[in-house]
Amino acid sequence: MRFPQLPQVACFDTAFHRTQPPIAQAFALPKTITDRGVRRYGFHGLSYEYIAGMLPVHDPRAAGGKSVVLHLGNGASMCAIADGKSIATTMGFTAADGLPMGTRCGSLDPGVMLYLMDELRMDARSIETLIYQQSGLLGVSGISSDMRTLQASADPAAKAAIDLFVYRIGRELGSLAAALRGLDAIVFTAGIGEHSASLRERVCWDAAWLGVELDQRANEANGPRISTAASRVTAWVIPTDEELMIARHTRDVLAKS
């Protein structure tokens, strides 16, 4: 910590992930680099912390077990949670890692960065603009970063962007279930997760192999439970409240200062 004497308000969004085992936070880089703090921090921690606190109200078994929370919005990530604690997450050193997002690319082969520099003569700032502001749903579709606009469009490029988003969610879900060594529940939250029944349907159908059985009518009604009574893995829609978590943590920090 650079300034240990000061309240670390800016760390709220990553603090929830500090319960992850060291191996889940590590990059395969030389120690001289990792010792400088280059590791997987993870983001959307405020959202995941709120959902972890609300899950016992909806599904006590899952809250004490193994869940994957899908924070799907203009910024998107997923988190594996065991007994209320973060085990692994899709975002890493920055908030550009993991899933494709509204305008962010998500996981990208570092070799692509070298190609952009060597072949296209792009500098760091132009690459930064590309991966943060011109990629993701917007970049793939060429239409919009807004899922609602893409779902309403008949353009094949809009469908391609949605298909890629769903595909990446499915791959990350399998990865996080492996990190948990099992799965009891999945939870959808944030703007897309809370409001797009069609996207939730596709994700749940793709996750049938994990034991998710979708209740179509409940999903169309936005839950909160959207899995059938017989589903081995339960599925939920739980609205997040990051602002409430910011207020709570700010209050706690001020009380200690």
Secondary structure, DSSP 8 states (H G I E B T S, - for coil): ---TTS--GGGHHHHGGGGS-HHHH--SS-HHHHTTT-S---S-HHHHHHHHHHHHHH-HHHHTSEEEEEEESSSEEEEEEETTEEEEES--SSTTSSS--SS---S--HHHHHHHHHTS---HHHHHHHHHHS-HHHHHHSS-S-HHHHHH---HHHHHHHHHHHHHHHHHHHHHHHHHTS-SEEEEEHHHHHH-HHHHHHHHHHTGGGTB-B-HHHHHTT-SB-B-TT-SBEEEE----HHHHHHHHHHHHHHH-
